[in-house]
Amino acid sequence: MDLSTISHKVRLQYEKYPYPDFDPDWDKPQLLVSGHLSLMCELIWGGKKSPRHLRVLDAGCGTGSALVAMAMSYPETDIVAVDFSETSINKAENLAHQYNTKNIRFFTLPIEQIEELKLQFDFVSASGVLHHLANPAAGLKAIGNVLDPQGAVSIMVYGKYGRTGIYMLQNALKQIKKALDPVNEDQALPTDTIPFAHQLALNIPPWHPMKTRSKGREIQEGKDAGIVDLLLHANDIPFDVPAVYKMCEDADMKFHRWLFPIIYNVDNFFNDPYIQNQISKTVLPHPQQEEIAELAHGCNSKHSFIAVKKEFSPPLFPTANGQWRQLHARLTPCMAWNRTSPTPGKTDTFSVPFTIIQDAWGPLELSRWELLFLGQIFPEITLEEALNKPDVKNAIPFKENKDIDRAVEQLLKKAIDRLAILFLEKWNR
């Protein structure tokens, strides 16, 4: 099947089954990832850029659920939304009108043709889109061609291993459809295929890898569009870590960072000293270490990351050898700081749960002095000033500067891995 045929089939799917329906309970958490423009400004540019001055593109906006939430939160930001499904664009426009958002311009256009708009963007959200294109790298390359040299793209693509059960059922359904209708296997879905796919997903044995997805939105709601998107999609390309890097390279773009580095740090998967020691002896390039982490994780269903142009110059915030002391920082809404509680069975240890992270990662665990220190961090002051607050100073168990530096560096790494803290250019607002 050639690329144009694949694109045509995907477009027809979303014309007939636009997805998803807007549901605030499901869609609100999306603002804590690519749609949270304040967070993105601090993550990518150290706070030097403001959301109100960003030129934003939602590449593949679909029915507009995350798009409209973004526009409502940042009403002064200029947002352009494109999608190749006219039905989806109409639903997105209606949703924008329903919530009285005035800052979105809509265009019915394939991502691969985005240059036709003759616009340039500082920030692009491409969430849940590239893995459905006939050629994901070509789509990312087209986005890169309209990206400012110091701009960035926030991307989410499906993970290969965490969606194993989904792909198993997808293949099973393809085999069944082919057997029932071998002549028209590439044609539109028969109407009875969708309820059959739903029932199949509900009735798989408890040990099947798909069973963990049974509480997901698509299976719980059982709506046609959701079942088609999950189990009967016209084109669904899974990614592993090497494939993410290759897509960026093929698109003439540069991989910048994972949204949540904790998922890609192999040290986070093994507590056994022998294993940690053996892994530490292995001299591997960073992408290969991340690949090992993905294989150790085993069930990562999404890859969320930032890609930039090759000339992009990121802000640098060194933390080693006490350099952290002069940095400014802010805690992020990725952790539920207001729900911090004592960790059962551990003395003077506190847990801060995630507000959102894929595949249910555990909470951030902090000692008493770490919690007090983080609680004093505000952009207006340096980290050293936060550390010198009386409550923190009295609680910290270290006296020597070298021990304090080492402890703070370890804490910052733990927080950075979870996107719990972001460093900023010197605060002057």
N, C-alpha and C positions, 0 to 999 in steps of 0.2 A: 504494500500500500504506500503510495507516494505521500510526500509531506502535505501537498495541497488537499488531498483526500482526507487525511487525518484532521487537518484544520477545519475542513468543511463539516465533518462528522461531529467534532467538538462544538462548533458553533450551533449546529442544528440541535444538539443536545440541550444547550443552554437556552435556545429559543423556546423549546418545548417544555423544558424542566428548569426554569430559572432557580438558582439556589444561592444562599439560603433565604428563608423568610426572616424578617427582622424580629428578634426576640431580645428585649433588653437584658433579661437574666443571663442569656447565653453570650450576648455581644459586648456587654459592658467590660469584661476582662480584656478584650482586645485592645482597649486604650492603654493598657499597661505594657504593650509591646510596640509595634511599629506606629500605631496611631497616636501614641503619647508624644506629641511634638516637643514639649518641654524636655522630657526625658531624652529624646533623640538629640536635641541641641546640646545638651550637656554631655551625653555619651560620645558624640561624634566630634564636636567642636569645643568642648570644654566650657560651654556656656557663652562663647563669643558671639554666637548668632541667636537671634530671638525668633520664636515661632511667627510673630506677626510680620516679620520681614522675609519669611521663607516663600519660595516659589515651589509648591508641592504638587506632585503628580501621584495619583492613585492609578497604577497600571494594572488594569483588569479589576475594575471596581465591583463587578458582579451586581448584585441587587442593592448594594450600597449600605449595608448594615454598619460596617466599621467606618466607612467613608462619612456617613452622616453623623455618627458619634464624634468623629474627629472634627468635622466642621462646626458642630455645636460647641465643642470645647474650645475651639480656637476661631471665633467668628471674624477676626481681623486678618486671618491667613488666606492668601489666594490659593485656591485648590482647583486643579484640573483633574477630571476623572474620565478615563477611557475604558471601553469594553467593546468587544466585537459582536456582542449579542444585543440586538435592538430591544428585545423583550426585557433583558436585565437592566439596560440603561433606562428604559421607561419606568421600571419599578423603582430604580434608584432615584430618579427625578421626582417621582410621586412621594417617596419617603422624605426627600429633602423638602418638598413643599409642605408635607404634613407637619414637619418639625420647624418650618419657617426659617430654614437656612438659606442665606443669600450669597454665600461665598464660594460656590462650586460652579464650574463650567463643565458641561457634559459633552462628550464626543463619542459617536459610535465609530470605532476604529480598531483594527487589530494592533496589538502592541508592536508588531514588526514594522508597522507603517507610521509610528509615532512621530517621525521626523517631518511628516507632512504638515503638522501643526505649526512648524517653524517657531517653536518655543524652547526655552531652556529652563532647567529646574535645579533647585538646590537639594531637594530631598524627594526621593521616590519610594513609595510603598508598593512592593510586589509580593503580596502575601497570598499563598495558595494558588498561584497563577502559573509560574514558569513550568511546573511539572505537568501541566496539561497542554503545553504547546507542542507542536510537531517537532520543533527544534528549540529546546530551552536556551541554549547558548546564543542562538540568533535573536531570540527575544531580549535577552540580557544585553547583547551588543547594541540593539536598537535603543534600549533605555540609556546605555552609556553614551550614545551619540547625542542625546539631548540633555546630558547631565553636565552641570557646571564642573570645571576642573577640581574645585574644592567641595563638590557635592558628594552625596552618598545615597546608596540604595539599601533599604531594609527589605530582606528577602526571607520568605518561609517556603521551604519545599518539603515534600513528604520524605520521611526516613524509611529506608529499605527494611530494616530489621524489626522495628516496632510495629510495622504494618504487615508483617508476614501473614497473619491470619486473614487479613483483608484480601491480600493478593492470592492466597490459596482459594478463597471463595470466589474471587473474580475469575480465576482460571477454571474452577469447577463449573461456574455458570456459563462460561464461554463454551466449554465442552458439551454441556447439556443443550445449549441453544444450537450448536452446530449439528448435534445428533438429531435434534427434532426438525431442523430446517436447514439442511446442508446447502441448498441452492441459494438461500437468501441470508446467509450468516452475517453478511456485512450490512444488511439493511436495518431499518428502524426496529426498535424493540416491539415485539408483540405485547399487547396490553396485559396479558396474564404473567409475563415474565417478572414484573416488579413485585407483585404480592408473593410470588414464589420465592424470589430472592430474599424478601423480608422474612418469610417463614423459615427459609433455610438458615438464615443467620440466627433466628431465635431458637432453633432446635438443634444446633450443633452440640456435640458432647462437651461436658464441662472441662475436659483437658485440652480442647482445641485452642490454638493461639488466638482465635477470633473472640473467644468468650470474654476476654478482658475488655473488648470494645462494646459489649452488649448494653452498657450504661451510657453510651455515647448518644449524642443528639439524634442522629439519623435513625438508629434502631429504636430509641425510645419513642420518637414522634411517629415513625412509620410512614412519613409522607413520601409520595412518589419521587419528588425531586431529590430528597435526601438519600433515598435508597439507590437511585440511579447514580448520584454523585459518588456514593461510597462503594457500591458493589458492581455497577454496570456502566462505569464511565467509559467513554469512547477513547480516551487516551490518558493514562495515569502512569507517569514515569517515576519510580522510586529512586532516591539518592542515598549513597553512603558518603562518608567523608571524602574519599578520593574523587568521587563524582562531583562534589561541590567545588573542590579546587579546580578540577578540569573544566567545569562549566565557566568559571570565572576566567580561566586562562584562554579558553576558546573564544570568549566574548571580548577579549582584549581588555579585561578588567582585572582588578586586584582584590583578592580576598583580604578584608580588613580585620574582622574579629567576629567571634561567636557572640550572640546576645547574652547567653548564660555559659560562661567558660567552664563552670563546674562540671558540666556534662561531658566535657572533652579533656578533662585532666585525669589521667590514668591513676594518679595517686589517690583519688577519691573513691576508688573501687575496691581497694585491698587494704586491710588492716594488719595482715600477717607480715611481720618484720622480714622474714625470709623472702617473700615475694617482692616486697618493696625494695629490698636490697638488690635482688636480681634485676628488677626493672631499671633501677637507678644506674646499673652498670651498662645498660643498653644505650649506646649512642645512636640515636635516631633523629632525623629531621622532625621538626615540630608537627607537620601534618601526619606523619606516620605514628607519632605518639598519640595524636588525636584519633587516628584510625583504630589503634589498639584500645583506647578508651571506649570508643563506640562498640567495638566487639565485646568488650568486657561488660558494658552496660546491657546490651542484648535486646533492649526493647524501646530504644529511642525512636519515636514515631514522627518527629519533625526536626528539621534543621533550620534554626533561625539565626541569621547572620547579616553582617554589613559588608557590602562590596563597594569599592571606590574606583576612581580612575587611577591610572598608574602615576600621575603627577600629584595626587593628593598628598598633602602635608599634614599629618595629624599633630595635635598638641601633645607635648610630652610631659609626663608627670612622674619623674623618678622618685622612688620611695626608699631605695637602699642607702645604707650608711648615714642614716639620720636625715636624709633629704626630705622625708615625709613631713618634718616639723614645720616647714614653711609653706606647705600646700594648703589650699582652701578646698572644702568639700561639702557635699550635701548627701544626706541619706535619701534613698529613693523609695517610691511607693511600691516597689516590688516585694517588700517585706511588710508584714502587718505589725508595725511597731507598737500599735495600741493593743495588741493581743499577746504581748510578751508574758510568759508565765514560768514559774519554777519548773525545772525538768524533774519528773518523778524519778526517785532513786539516786539523784546526784546532788550533792551538797553544793550550795552557792553556784548553781548552774542554771541558766535561763534559756528558754527556747523562743525564738521568733519565727512564726510560720511564714511561708510564702503566701502572697496574695495570688500570684499566678506563676507557674513554671510547668513546662511540659513534663508529663510522665511522673508526676507525684514525687518530686524530690523531697528529702527530709528538711526539717527546720534548721535555721542558723542557731547553733548553740554557743552561748557566751558565758564567761565567768562574770562575777559581780563587777570587777573593775572595768572589764571590756564593755559591759552594758552601760555603766556610768559614763565612760569615755565617749562612746558613740552618741549617748544622749546629749552631750554637750557640743556636738558638731553642728555648726551653722556656717553658711557661706561667708558671713561677715568677718569671721576670725580664722586664724591659722589653726592647724591641728595641734601645734605646740601650745597655743593659748587654751585650746580645749582640754589638753592633758593637764595643764597647770591649774585648772579650776579646783578649788579646795576639796570638794567631795571626791574627785577623781584622784587627786594627788594623795589623799589619805588612804584610798582603797588599793592603790597599785602596789603589788607585793615586791617590786624590784627597787633597788636603790641606785645601782650603777647605770649610767647612761647607755652603755653597750647592751645591757640586759633589757632595758626599756625599749631601745631601738629594735632589738630582735623581736620582742614580744609584740610591739605595735606593727612591725612589718608583717608578721604572721597573721595578725588580726585583719589588717587591711587586705591581705591576699585572700583570706577567707571571705571577706565581705565583697571584694571585687568579683570573685568567682561567681557569686550569686546575684550580681548586679544590685547589691544592697547599698553601695556607696559610689559616688562619682566625684572625680576631681574637677575643679573649675579653675579658669584663669582668675588672677587676683580680683577679688570682689570689689567693684567700683560703681555699682548701680545705686 
